Every structure is written in structure tokens, then in C-alpha cells.
Amino acid sequence: MLFLADESCDFAVVRALRSAGHDVQAVTEIAPGAEDDHVLRLATASERILLTEDRDFGRLVYAHRQETGGLMLLRYPGNARRDLARDVVRLVKSRGERLVGSFVVMEPGRVRISTTP
């Protein structure tokens, strides 16, 4: 699967997905400092699911109706961070193509998948 990791995304997630064979571009490597709307357009244009920990992307997708090829909002508090990368890889393995075009909110022990507007 194809992913774009926002600068807010823990780089352990990038490494874990790459190790699992996924194509992951990281904003820190290709467009450091890019504004959120540019990052979202970049992910959409390259048909990548955006990985982020920044809630502002939800506003862009729902309130401003910006197009997306899929977005995963990762909400893991400090005491659960050690499980984040592993849980993302497991979700991608188990739900795979269902994530494409969806808005996913991932928290420890809970995943919500909805369609984007």
C-alpha cells in the first residue's frame, strides 16, 4: 500500500510500514515544513493514504471538504506510544484496501473507519 506520513507522524510508524513492505513517503524527507493543505493535496495526487497525528486534517477533510485518498489519524497518548507502530502495521494487514478513501481514527484498542464526504 502507498502512504504519506505527515511530519507529526511518529517516524517509528514509517519504519515499521516500510519494513512490512509498504511504500511510505515521509513529509520530513520530501517537503519539510509544508502546510497541511499542501500535504493533503500531495497525498491525494500521489494516491497515498495520509498518516498523521494532527487533528487539523479532519477539519480540512470534513469542514472544508478537501479531497483525500484516505487519512489515518493516530491518537496514541504517551503511555501507549510503544504499541503505535505495531498496531498500525496490524491494522493495515487486517483491513488493507478498506482504508483507501476512508477516514480512520486509531486509538489504543479502538479503530473507527468512516467514509470521507
Backbone as XML, in Angstrom:
<?xml version="1.0"?>
<chain id="A" units="angstrom">
  <residue number="1" name="MET">
    <atom name="N" x="0.844" y="-1.179" z="0.000"/>
    <atom name="CA" x="0.000" y="0.000" z="0.000"/>
    <atom name="C" x="0.884" y="1.235" z="0.000"/>
  </residue>
  <residue number="2" name="LEU">
    <atom name="N" x="0.291" y="2.348" z="-0.414"/>
    <atom name="CA" x="1.003" y="3.617" z="-0.518"/>
    <atom name="C" x="0.568" y="4.558" z="0.602"/>
  </residue>
  <residue number="3" name="PHE">
    <atom name="N" x="1.553" y="5.140" z="1.290"/>
    <atom name="CA" x="1.290" y="6.052" z="2.396"/>
    <atom name="C" x="2.148" y="7.303" z="2.271"/>
  </residue>
  <residue number="4" name="LEU">
    <atom name="N" x="1.633" y="8.398" z="2.858"/>
    <atom name="CA" x="2.407" y="9.614" z="3.056"/>
    <atom name="C" x="2.306" y="9.947" z="4.535"/>
  </residue>
  <residue number="5" name="ALA">
    <atom name="N" x="3.439" y="10.005" z="5.215"/>
    <atom name="CA" x="3.459" y="10.294" z="6.638"/>
    <atom name="C" x="3.699" y="11.787" z="6.852"/>
  </residue>
  <residue number="6" name="ASP">
    <atom name="N" x="2.751" y="12.439" z="7.492"/>
    <atom name="CA" x="2.875" y="13.857" z="7.856"/>
    <atom name="C" x="4.013" y="14.009" z="8.860"/>
  </residue>
  <residue number="7" name="GLU">
    <atom name="N" x="4.512" y="15.225" z="8.997"/>
    <atom name="CA" x="5.604" y="15.480" z="9.940"/>
    <atom name="C" x="5.220" y="15.138" z="11.379"/>
  </residue>
  <residue number="8" name="SER">
    <atom name="N" x="3.941" y="15.179" z="11.696"/>
    <atom name="CA" x="3.506" y="14.865" z="13.054"/>
    <atom name="C" x="3.497" y="13.365" z="13.336"/>
  </residue>
  <residue number="9" name="CYS">
    <atom name="N" x="3.596" y="12.553" z="12.301"/>
    <atom name="CA" x="3.528" y="11.103" z="12.452"/>
    <atom name="C" x="4.837" y="10.569" z="13.031"/>
  </residue>
  <residue number="10" name="ASP">
    <atom name="N" x="4.734" y="9.780" z="14.067"/>
    <atom name="CA" x="5.896" y="9.153" z="14.695"/>
    <atom name="C" x="6.674" y="8.367" z="13.641"/>
  </residue>
  <residue number="11" name="PHE">
    <atom name="N" x="7.967" y="8.638" z="13.505"/>
    <atom name="CA" x="8.757" y="8.002" z="12.447"/>
    <atom name="C" x="8.888" y="6.495" z="12.647"/>
  </residue>
  <residue number="12" name="ALA">
    <atom name="N" x="8.607" y="6.005" z="13.847"/>
    <atom name="CA" x="8.594" y="4.553" z="14.065"/>
    <atom name="C" x="7.525" y="3.892" z="13.198"/>
  </residue>
  <residue number="13" name="VAL">
    <atom name="N" x="6.430" y="4.604" z="12.947"/>
    <atom name="CA" x="5.370" y="4.088" z="12.074"/>
    <atom name="C" x="5.891" y="3.968" z="10.643"/>
  </residue>
  <residue number="14" name="VAL">
    <atom name="N" x="6.614" y="4.963" z="10.187"/>
    <atom name="CA" x="7.200" y="4.945" z="8.842"/>
    <atom name="C" x="8.130" y="3.745" z="8.704"/>
  </residue>
  <residue number="15" name="ARG">
    <atom name="N" x="9.031" y="3.582" z="9.658"/>
    <atom name="CA" x="9.986" y="2.467" z="9.604"/>
    <atom name="C" x="9.278" y="1.117" z="9.628"/>
  </residue>
  <residue number="16" name="ALA">
    <atom name="N" x="8.266" y="0.978" z="10.481"/>
    <atom name="CA" x="7.553" y="-0.294" z="10.604"/>
    <atom name="C" x="6.803" y="-0.639" z="9.321"/>
  </residue>
  <residue number="17" name="LEU">
    <atom name="N" x="6.130" y="0.345" z="8.720"/>
    <atom name="CA" x="5.413" y="0.082" z="7.477"/>
    <atom name="C" x="6.376" y="-0.241" z="6.338"/>
  </residue>
  <residue number="18" name="ARG">
    <atom name="N" x="7.485" y="0.462" z="6.265"/>
    <atom name="CA" x="8.500" y="0.167" z="5.249"/>
    <atom name="C" x="9.034" y="-1.244" z="5.438"/>
  </residue>
  <residue number="19" name="SER">
    <atom name="N" x="9.292" y="-1.626" z="6.673"/>
    <atom name="CA" x="9.792" y="-2.978" z="6.961"/>
    <atom name="C" x="8.778" y="-4.050" z="6.574"/>
  </residue>
  <residue number="20" name="ALA">
    <atom name="N" x="7.499" y="-3.696" z="6.637"/>
    <atom name="CA" x="6.430" y="-4.631" z="6.267"/>
    <atom name="C" x="6.186" y="-4.642" z="4.757"/>
  </residue>
  <residue number="21" name="GLY">
    <atom name="N" x="6.981" y="-3.875" z="4.000"/>
    <atom name="CA" x="6.892" y="-3.908" z="2.541"/>
    <atom name="C" x="6.030" y="-2.840" z="1.908"/>
  </residue>
  <residue number="22" name="HIS">
    <atom name="N" x="5.597" y="-1.861" z="2.676"/>
    <atom name="CA" x="4.752" y="-0.801" z="2.134"/>
    <atom name="C" x="5.598" y="0.367" z="1.643"/>
  </residue>
  <residue number="23" name="ASP">
    <atom name="N" x="5.053" y="1.094" z="0.679"/>
    <atom name="CA" x="5.713" y="2.267" z="0.104"/>
    <atom name="C" x="5.274" y="3.482" z="0.922"/>
  </residue>
  <residue number="24" name="VAL">
    <atom name="N" x="6.202" y="4.024" z="1.700"/>
    <atom name="CA" x="5.879" y="5.145" z="2.578"/>
    <atom name="C" x="6.807" y="6.309" z="2.277"/>
  </residue>
  <residue number="25" name="GLN">
    <atom name="N" x="6.208" y="7.424" z="1.885"/>
    <atom name="CA" x="6.960" y="8.669" z="1.760"/>
    <atom name="C" x="6.732" y="9.459" z="3.038"/>
  </residue>
  <residue number="26" name="ALA">
    <atom name="N" x="7.746" y="10.185" z="3.468"/>
    <atom name="CA" x="7.634" y="10.998" z="4.674"/>
    <atom name="C" x="7.802" y="12.462" z="4.315"/>
  </residue>
  <residue number="27" name="VAL">
    <atom name="N" x="6.897" y="13.297" z="4.782"/>
    <atom name="CA" x="6.958" y="14.725" z="4.511"/>
    <atom name="C" x="8.293" y="15.287" z="4.984"/>
  </residue>
  <residue number="28" name="THR">
    <atom name="N" x="8.828" y="14.777" z="6.083"/>
    <atom name="CA" x="10.120" y="15.260" z="6.577"/>
    <atom name="C" x="11.241" y="15.024" z="5.573"/>
  </residue>
  <residue number="29" name="GLU">
    <atom name="N" x="11.067" y="14.062" z="4.684"/>
    <atom name="CA" x="12.086" y="13.737" z="3.687"/>
    <atom name="C" x="11.859" y="14.433" z="2.342"/>
  </residue>
  <residue number="30" name="ILE">
    <atom name="N" x="10.587" y="14.718" z="2.013"/>
    <atom name="CA" x="10.311" y="15.244" z="0.673"/>
    <atom name="C" x="9.817" y="16.691" z="0.642"/>
  </residue>
  <residue number="31" name="ALA">
    <atom name="N" x="9.214" y="17.177" z="1.723"/>
    <atom name="CA" x="8.676" y="18.548" z="1.735"/>
    <atom name="C" x="8.605" y="19.080" z="3.161"/>
  </residue>
  <residue number="32" name="PRO">
    <atom name="N" x="9.734" y="19.142" z="3.868"/>
    <atom name="CA" x="9.692" y="19.597" z="5.263"/>
    <atom name="C" x="9.086" y="20.990" z="5.389"/>
  </residue>
  <residue number="33" name="GLY">
    <atom name="N" x="8.250" y="21.141" z="6.403"/>
    <atom name="CA" x="7.630" y="22.436" z="6.665"/>
    <atom name="C" x="6.409" y="22.744" z="5.821"/>
  </residue>
  <residue number="34" name="ALA">
    <atom name="N" x="5.963" y="21.801" z="4.999"/>
    <atom name="CA" x="4.803" y="22.034" z="4.127"/>
    <atom name="C" x="3.542" y="22.281" z="4.955"/>
  </residue>
  <residue number="35" name="GLU">
    <atom name="N" x="2.706" y="23.165" z="4.463"/>
    <atom name="CA" x="1.420" y="23.464" z="5.108"/>
    <atom name="C" x="0.487" y="22.249" z="4.971"/>
  </residue>
  <residue number="36" name="ASP">
    <atom name="N" x="-0.461" y="22.142" z="5.896"/>
    <atom name="CA" x="-1.363" y="20.990" z="5.928"/>
    <atom name="C" x="-2.128" y="20.784" z="4.621"/>
  </residue>
  <residue number="37" name="ASP">
    <atom name="N" x="-2.659" y="21.870" z="4.059"/>
    <atom name="CA" x="-3.441" y="21.706" z="2.826"/>
    <atom name="C" x="-2.560" y="21.210" z="1.674"/>
  </residue>
  <residue number="38" name="HIS">
    <atom name="N" x="-1.303" y="21.633" z="1.642"/>
    <atom name="CA" x="-0.368" y="21.146" z="0.616"/>
    <atom name="C" x="-0.073" y="19.662" z="0.832"/>
  </residue>
  <residue number="39" name="VAL">
    <atom name="N" x="0.108" y="19.259" z="2.083"/>
    <atom name="CA" x="0.377" y="17.852" z="2.404"/>
    <atom name="C" x="-0.807" y="16.995" z="1.968"/>
  </residue>
  <residue number="40" name="LEU">
    <atom name="N" x="-2.009" y="17.442" z="2.256"/>
    <atom name="CA" x="-3.201" y="16.684" z="1.878"/>
    <atom name="C" x="-3.315" y="16.571" z="0.359"/>
  </residue>
  <residue number="41" name="ARG">
    <atom name="N" x="-3.045" y="17.648" z="-0.355"/>
    <atom name="CA" x="-3.078" y="17.603" z="-1.824"/>
    <atom name="C" x="-1.996" y="16.675" z="-2.370"/>
  </residue>
  <residue number="42" name="LEU">
    <atom name="N" x="-0.832" y="16.702" z="-1.761"/>
    <atom name="CA" x="0.266" y="15.833" z="-2.176"/>
    <atom name="C" x="-0.116" y="14.366" z="-2.006"/>
  </residue>
  <residue number="43" name="ALA">
    <atom name="N" x="-0.698" y="14.026" z="-0.877"/>
    <atom name="CA" x="-1.128" y="12.642" z="-0.634"/>
    <atom name="C" x="-2.195" y="12.225" z="-1.643"/>
  </residue>
  <residue number="44" name="THR">
    <atom name="N" x="-3.155" y="13.095" z="-1.880"/>
    <atom name="CA" x="-4.242" y="12.786" z="-2.802"/>
    <atom name="C" x="-3.723" y="12.631" z="-4.231"/>
  </residue>
  <residue number="45" name="ALA">
    <atom name="N" x="-2.869" y="13.542" z="-4.664"/>
    <atom name="CA" x="-2.328" y="13.490" z="-6.028"/>
    <atom name="C" x="-1.495" y="12.233" z="-6.269"/>
  </residue>
  <residue number="46" name="SER">
    <atom name="N" x="-0.826" y="11.749" z="-5.241"/>
    <atom name="CA" x="0.009" y="10.556" z="-5.396"/>
    <atom name="C" x="-0.720" y="9.286" z="-4.954"/>
  </residue>
  <residue number="47" name="GLU">
    <atom name="N" x="-2.028" y="9.421" z="-4.685"/>
    <atom name="CA" x="-2.890" y="8.300" z="-4.307"/>
    <atom name="C" x="-2.349" y="7.545" z="-3.101"/>
  </residue>
  <residue number="48" name="ARG">
    <atom name="N" x="-1.977" y="8.307" z="-2.082"/>
    <atom name="CA" x="-1.438" y="7.742" z="-0.851"/>
    <atom name="C" x="-2.379" y="8.035" z="0.314"/>
  </residue>
  <residue number="49" name="ILE">
    <atom name="N" x="-2.422" y="7.118" z="1.251"/>
    <atom name="CA" x="-3.160" y="7.332" z="2.493"/>
    <atom name="C" x="-2.282" y="8.198" z="3.387"/>
  </residue>
  <residue number="50" name="LEU">
    <atom name="N" x="-2.845" y="9.272" z="3.898"/>
    <atom name="CA" x="-2.106" y="10.185" z="4.758"/>
    <atom name="C" x="-2.119" y="9.672" z="6.194"/>
  </residue>
  <residue number="51" name="LEU">
    <atom name="N" x="-0.940" y="9.563" z="6.787"/>
    <atom name="CA" x="-0.778" y="9.178" z="8.186"/>
    <atom name="C" x="-0.457" y="10.433" z="8.978"/>
  </residue>
  <residue number="52" name="THR">
    <atom name="N" x="-1.217" y="10.712" z="10.017"/>
    <atom name="CA" x="-0.991" y="11.938" z="10.778"/>
    <atom name="C" x="-1.429" y="11.779" z="12.221"/>
  </residue>
  <residue number="53" name="GLU">
    <atom name="N" x="-0.877" y="12.645" z="13.060"/>
    <atom name="CA" x="-1.336" y="12.766" z="14.437"/>
    <atom name="C" x="-1.934" y="14.153" z="14.657"/>
  </residue>
  <residue number="54" name="ASP">
    <atom name="N" x="-2.106" y="14.899" z="13.588"/>
    <atom name="CA" x="-2.588" y="16.279" z="13.609"/>
    <atom name="C" x="-4.091" y="16.307" z="13.309"/>
  </residue>
  <residue number="55" name="ARG">
    <atom name="N" x="-4.886" y="16.703" z="14.276"/>
    <atom name="CA" x="-6.350" y="16.732" z="14.123"/>
    <atom name="C" x="-6.828" y="17.760" z="13.091"/>
  </residue>
  <residue number="56" name="ASP">
    <atom name="N" x="-5.988" y="18.703" z="12.747"/>
    <atom name="CA" x="-6.384" y="19.715" z="11.760"/>
    <atom name="C" x="-6.760" y="19.090" z="10.418"/>
  </residue>
  <residue number="57" name="PHE">
    <atom name="N" x="-6.217" y="17.940" z="10.107"/>
    <atom name="CA" x="-6.557" y="17.298" z="8.833"/>
    <atom name="C" x="-8.021" y="16.869" z="8.801"/>
  </residue>
  <residue number="58" name="GLY">
    <atom name="N" x="-8.576" y="16.511" z="9.937"/>
    <atom name="CA" x="-10.001" y="16.179" z="9.996"/>
    <atom name="C" x="-10.849" y="17.376" z="9.618"/>
  </residue>
  <residue number="59" name="ARG">
    <atom name="N" x="-10.437" y="18.554" z="10.065"/>
    <atom name="CA" x="-11.148" y="19.789" z="9.712"/>
    <atom name="C" x="-11.064" y="20.035" z="8.212"/>
  </residue>
  <residue number="60" name="LEU">
    <atom name="N" x="-9.890" y="19.822" z="7.638"/>
    <atom name="CA" x="-9.734" y="20.040" z="6.196"/>
    <atom name="C" x="-10.620" y="19.094" z="5.392"/>
  </residue>
  <residue number="61" name="VAL">
    <atom name="N" x="-10.710" y="17.858" z="5.831"/>
    <atom name="CA" x="-11.484" y="16.856" z="5.089"/>
    <atom name="C" x="-12.985" y="17.057" z="5.285"/>
  </residue>
  <residue number="62" name="TYR">
    <atom name="N" x="-13.422" y="17.261" z="6.531"/>
    <atom name="CA" x="-14.859" y="17.344" z="6.788"/>
    <atom name="C" x="-15.421" y="18.762" z="6.661"/>
  </residue>
  <residue number="63" name="ALA">
    <atom name="N" x="-14.826" y="19.727" z="7.293"/>
    <atom name="CA" x="-15.373" y="21.080" z="7.261"/>
    <atom name="C" x="-15.111" y="21.782" z="5.937"/>
  </residue>
  <residue number="64" name="HIS">
    <atom name="N" x="-13.929" y="21.571" z="5.376"/>
    <atom name="CA" x="-13.577" y="22.246" z="4.135"/>
    <atom name="C" x="-13.731" y="21.352" z="2.904"/>
  </residue>
  <residue number="65" name="ARG">
    <atom name="N" x="-14.146" y="20.120" z="3.146"/>
    <atom name="CA" x="-14.449" y="19.162" z="2.075"/>
    <atom name="C" x="-13.302" y="18.978" z="1.083"/>
  </residue>
  <residue number="66" name="GLN">
    <atom name="N" x="-12.075" y="18.963" z="1.599"/>
    <atom name="CA" x="-10.945" y="18.698" z="0.711"/>
    <atom name="C" x="-10.886" y="17.206" z="0.410"/>
  </residue>
  <residue number="67" name="GLU">
    <atom name="N" x="-10.564" y="16.913" z="-0.829"/>
    <atom name="CA" x="-10.497" y="15.533" z="-1.293"/>
    <atom name="C" x="-9.335" y="14.802" z="-0.629"/>
  </residue>
  <residue number="68" name="THR">
    <atom name="N" x="-9.526" y="13.509" z="-0.418"/>
    <atom name="CA" x="-8.469" y="12.669" z="0.141"/>
    <atom name="C" x="-8.591" y="11.255" z="-0.398"/>
  </residue>
  <residue number="69" name="GLY">
    <atom name="N" x="-7.453" y="10.602" z="-0.513"/>
    <atom name="CA" x="-7.438" y="9.196" z="-0.911"/>
    <atom name="C" x="-7.468" y="8.276" z="0.293"/>
  </residue>
  <residue number="70" name="GLY">
    <atom name="N" x="-7.594" y="8.882" z="1.463"/>
    <atom name="CA" x="-7.612" y="8.145" z="2.721"/>
    <atom name="C" x="-6.773" y="8.888" z="3.742"/>
  </residue>
  <residue number="71" name="LEU">
    <atom name="N" x="-7.193" y="8.824" z="4.985"/>
    <atom name="CA" x="-6.490" y="9.519" z="6.050"/>
    <atom name="C" x="-6.572" y="8.677" z="7.309"/>
  </residue>
  <residue number="72" name="MET">
    <atom name="N" x="-5.436" y="8.488" z="7.960"/>
    <atom name="CA" x="-5.396" y="7.776" z="9.237"/>
    <atom name="C" x="-4.922" y="8.746" z="10.309"/>
  </residue>
  <residue number="73" name="LEU">
    <atom name="N" x="-5.815" y="9.072" z="11.246"/>
    <atom name="CA" x="-5.497" y="9.936" z="12.375"/>
    <atom name="C" x="-5.119" y="9.037" z="13.546"/>
  </residue>
  <residue number="74" name="LEU">
    <atom name="N" x="-3.863" y="9.140" z="13.961"/>
    <atom name="CA" x="-3.328" y="8.295" z="15.023"/>
    <atom name="C" x="-3.370" y="9.056" z="16.340"/>
  </residue>
  <residue number="75" name="ARG">
    <atom name="N" x="-4.137" y="8.536" z="17.292"/>
    <atom name="CA" x="-4.332" y="9.223" z="18.579"/>
    <atom name="C" x="-3.872" y="8.306" z="19.713"/>
  </residue>
  <residue number="76" name="TYR">
    <atom name="N" x="-2.582" y="8.266" z="19.935"/>
    <atom name="CA" x="-1.998" y="7.415" z="20.965"/>
    <atom name="C" x="-1.337" y="8.293" z="22.026"/>
  </residue>
  <residue number="77" name="PRO">
    <atom name="N" x="-1.816" y="8.219" z="23.272"/>
    <atom name="CA" x="-1.201" y="9.008" z="24.340"/>
    <atom name="C" x="0.186" y="8.459" z="24.679"/>
  </residue>
  <residue number="78" name="GLY">
    <atom name="N" x="0.940" y="9.228" z="25.433"/>
    <atom name="CA" x="2.306" y="8.865" z="25.788"/>
    <atom name="C" x="2.472" y="7.472" z="26.361"/>
  </residue>
  <residue number="79" name="ASN">
    <atom name="N" x="1.522" y="7.030" z="27.183"/>
    <atom name="CA" x="1.670" y="5.727" z="27.830"/>
    <atom name="C" x="1.381" y="4.550" z="26.888"/>
  </residue>
  <residue number="80" name="ALA">
    <atom name="N" x="0.941" y="4.819" z="25.666"/>
    <atom name="CA" x="0.650" y="3.746" z="24.700"/>
    <atom name="C" x="1.514" y="3.846" z="23.445"/>
  </residue>
  <residue number="81" name="ARG">
    <atom name="N" x="2.440" y="4.786" z="23.417"/>
    <atom name="CA" x="3.242" y="5.046" z="22.212"/>
    <atom name="C" x="4.042" y="3.829" z="21.760"/>
  </residue>
  <residue number="82" name="ARG">
    <atom name="N" x="4.473" y="3.004" z="22.697"/>
    <atom name="CA" x="5.301" y="1.860" z="22.325"/>
    <atom name="C" x="4.565" y="0.886" z="21.413"/>
  </residue>
  <residue number="83" name="ASP">
    <atom name="N" x="3.233" y="0.912" z="21.422"/>
    <atom name="CA" x="2.436" y="-0.011" z="20.614"/>
    <atom name="C" x="1.992" y="0.586" z="19.276"/>
  </residue>
  <residue number="84" name="LEU">
    <atom name="N" x="2.214" y="1.859" z="19.080"/>
    <atom name="CA" x="1.682" y="2.561" z="17.911"/>
    <atom name="C" x="2.104" y="1.933" z="16.586"/>
  </residue>
  <residue number="85" name="ALA">
    <atom name="N" x="3.380" y="1.805" z="16.339"/>
    <atom name="CA" x="3.855" y="1.288" z="15.047"/>
    <atom name="C" x="3.333" y="-0.124" z="14.804"/>
  </residue>
  <residue number="86" name="ARG">
    <atom name="N" x="3.404" y="-0.960" z="15.813"/>
    <atom name="CA" x="2.912" y="-2.342" z="15.680"/>
    <atom name="C" x="1.419" y="-2.361" z="15.353"/>
  </residue>
  <residue number="87" name="ASP">
    <atom name="N" x="0.648" y="-1.533" z="16.039"/>
    <atom name="CA" x="-0.799" y="-1.506" z="15.817"/>
    <atom name="C" x="-1.144" y="-1.002" z="14.416"/>
  </residue>
  <residue number="88" name="VAL">
    <atom name="N" x="-0.417" y="-0.016" z="13.911"/>
    <atom name="CA" x="-0.668" y="0.480" z="12.553"/>
    <atom name="C" x="-0.398" y="-0.633" z="11.538"/>
  </residue>
  <residue number="89" name="VAL">
    <atom name="N" x="0.705" y="-1.332" z="11.676"/>
    <atom name="CA" x="1.029" y="-2.420" z="10.744"/>
    <atom name="C" x="-0.043" y="-3.499" z="10.804"/>
  </residue>
  <residue number="90" name="ARG">
    <atom name="N" x="-0.497" y="-3.837" z="11.989"/>
    <atom name="CA" x="-1.561" y="-4.849" z="12.132"/>
    <atom name="C" x="-2.861" y="-4.394" z="11.457"/>
  </residue>
  <residue number="91" name="LEU">
    <atom name="N" x="-3.209" y="-3.134" z="11.650"/>
    <atom name="CA" x="-4.432" y="-2.613" z="11.022"/>
    <atom name="C" x="-4.322" y="-2.673" z="9.508"/>
  </residue>
  <residue number="92" name="VAL">
    <atom name="N" x="-3.204" y="-2.252" z="8.971"/>
    <atom name="CA" x="-3.017" y="-2.265" z="7.522"/>
    <atom name="C" x="-3.087" y="-3.706" z="7.005"/>
  </residue>
  <residue number="93" name="LYS">
    <atom name="N" x="-2.515" y="-4.620" z="7.732"/>
    <atom name="CA" x="-2.545" y="-6.028" z="7.313"/>
    <atom name="C" x="-3.967" y="-6.590" z="7.361"/>
  </residue>
  <residue number="94" name="SER">
    <atom name="N" x="-4.723" y="-6.247" z="8.385"/>
    <atom name="CA" x="-6.063" y="-6.825" z="8.544"/>
    <atom name="C" x="-7.149" y="-6.113" z="7.743"/>
  </residue>
  <residue number="95" name="ARG">
    <atom name="N" x="-7.029" y="-4.806" z="7.546"/>
    <atom name="CA" x="-8.086" y="-4.047" z="6.869"/>
    <atom name="C" x="-7.702" y="-3.593" z="5.470"/>
  </residue>
  <residue number="96" name="GLY">
    <atom name="N" x="-6.408" y="-3.535" z="5.190"/>
    <atom name="CA" x="-5.865" y="-3.223" z="3.878"/>
    <atom name="C" x="-6.651" y="-2.253" z="3.031"/>
  </residue>
  <residue number="97" name="GLU">
    <atom name="N" x="-7.227" y="-2.756" z="1.967"/>
    <atom name="CA" x="-7.898" y="-1.916" z="0.966"/>
    <atom name="C" x="-9.084" y="-1.141" z="1.529"/>
  </residue>
  <residue number="98" name="ARG">
    <atom name="N" x="-9.640" y="-1.561" z="2.648"/>
    <atom name="CA" x="-10.767" y="-0.823" z="3.244"/>
    <atom name="C" x="-10.333" y="0.568" z="3.706"/>
  </residue>
  <residue number="99" name="LEU">
    <atom name="N" x="-9.032" y="0.741" z="3.913"/>
    <atom name="CA" x="-8.516" y="2.024" z="4.379"/>
    <atom name="C" x="-8.451" y="3.065" z="3.263"/>
  </residue>
  <residue number="100" name="VAL">
    <atom name="N" x="-8.359" y="2.604" z="2.029"/>
    <atom name="CA" x="-8.259" y="3.511" z="0.887"/>
    <atom name="C" x="-9.554" y="4.321" z="0.775"/>
  </residue>
  <residue number="101" name="GLY">
    <atom name="N" x="-9.411" y="5.633" z="0.758"/>
    <atom name="CA" x="-10.573" y="6.513" z="0.635"/>
    <atom name="C" x="-11.356" y="6.705" z="1.921"/>
  </residue>
  <residue number="102" name="SER">
    <atom name="N" x="-10.904" y="6.120" z="3.010"/>
    <atom name="CA" x="-11.616" y="6.210" z="4.290"/>
    <atom name="C" x="-10.949" y="7.200" z="5.229"/>
  </residue>
  <residue number="103" name="PHE">
    <atom name="N" x="-11.708" y="7.602" z="6.233"/>
    <atom name="CA" x="-11.172" y="8.415" z="7.325"/>
    <atom name="C" x="-11.099" y="7.488" z="8.523"/>
  </residue>
  <residue number="104" name="VAL">
    <atom name="N" x="-9.891" y="7.245" z="8.995"/>
    <atom name="CA" x="-9.663" y="6.288" z="10.070"/>
    <atom name="C" x="-9.144" y="7.023" z="11.301"/>
  </residue>
  <residue number="105" name="VAL">
    <atom name="N" x="-9.760" y="6.758" z="12.431"/>
    <atom name="CA" x="-9.254" y="7.260" z="13.701"/>
    <atom name="C" x="-8.820" y="6.042" z="14.495"/>
  </residue>
  <residue number="106" name="MET">
    <atom name="N" x="-7.535" y="6.028" z="14.842"/>
    <atom name="CA" x="-6.967" y="4.881" z="15.526"/>
    <atom name="C" x="-6.499" y="5.300" z="16.916"/>
  </residue>
  <residue number="107" name="GLU">
    <atom name="N" x="-7.033" y="4.607" z="17.920"/>
    <atom name="CA" x="-6.668" y="4.832" z="19.310"/>
    <atom name="C" x="-6.315" y="3.475" z="19.914"/>
  </residue>
  <residue number="108" name="PRO">
    <atom name="N" x="-5.629" y="3.443" z="21.028"/>
    <atom name="CA" x="-5.313" y="2.154" z="21.634"/>
    <atom name="C" x="-6.587" y="1.343" z="21.876"/>
  </residue>
  <residue number="109" name="GLY">
    <atom name="N" x="-6.662" y="0.167" z="21.286"/>
    <atom name="CA" x="-7.813" y="-0.709" z="21.475"/>
    <atom name="C" x="-9.061" y="-0.324" z="20.708"/>
  </residue>
  <residue number="110" name="ARG">
    <atom name="N" x="-8.982" y="0.676" z="19.830"/>
    <atom name="CA" x="-10.184" y="1.135" z="19.120"/>
    <atom name="C" x="-9.822" y="1.710" z="17.762"/>
  </residue>
  <residue number="111" name="VAL">
    <atom name="N" x="-10.587" y="1.303" z="16.744"/>
    <atom name="CA" x="-10.412" y="1.835" z="15.393"/>
    <atom name="C" x="-11.787" y="2.190" z="14.851"/>
  </residue>
  <residue number="112" name="ARG">
    <atom name="N" x="-11.919" y="3.419" z="14.337"/>
    <atom name="CA" x="-13.161" y="3.843" z="13.679"/>
    <atom name="C" x="-12.843" y="4.139" z="12.225"/>
  </residue>
  <residue number="113" name="ILE">
    <atom name="N" x="-13.577" y="3.509" z="11.336"/>
    <atom name="CA" x="-13.387" y="3.713" z="9.904"/>
    <atom name="C" x="-14.675" y="4.259" z="9.330"/>
  </residue>
  <residue number="114" name="SER">
    <atom name="N" x="-14.585" y="5.434" z="8.699"/>
    <atom name="CA" x="-15.771" y="6.023" z="8.081"/>
    <atom name="C" x="-15.408" y="6.492" z="6.685"/>
  </residue>
  <residue number="115" name="THR">
    <atom name="N" x="-16.424" y="6.711" z="5.894"/>
    <atom name="CA" x="-16.179" y="7.212" z="4.550"/>
    <atom name="C" x="-15.974" y="8.721" z="4.615"/>
  </residue>
  <residue number="116" name="THR">
    <atom name="N" x="-15.208" y="9.225" z="3.678"/>
    <atom name="CA" x="-15.000" y="10.661" z="3.635"/>
    <atom name="C" x="-16.134" y="11.297" z="2.841"/>
  </residue>
  <residue number="117" name="PRO">
    <atom name="N" x="-16.412" y="12.559" z="3.121"/>
    <atom name="CA" x="-17.526" y="13.229" z="2.427"/>
    <atom name="C" x="-17.294" y="13.338" z="0.934"/>
  </residue>
</chain>
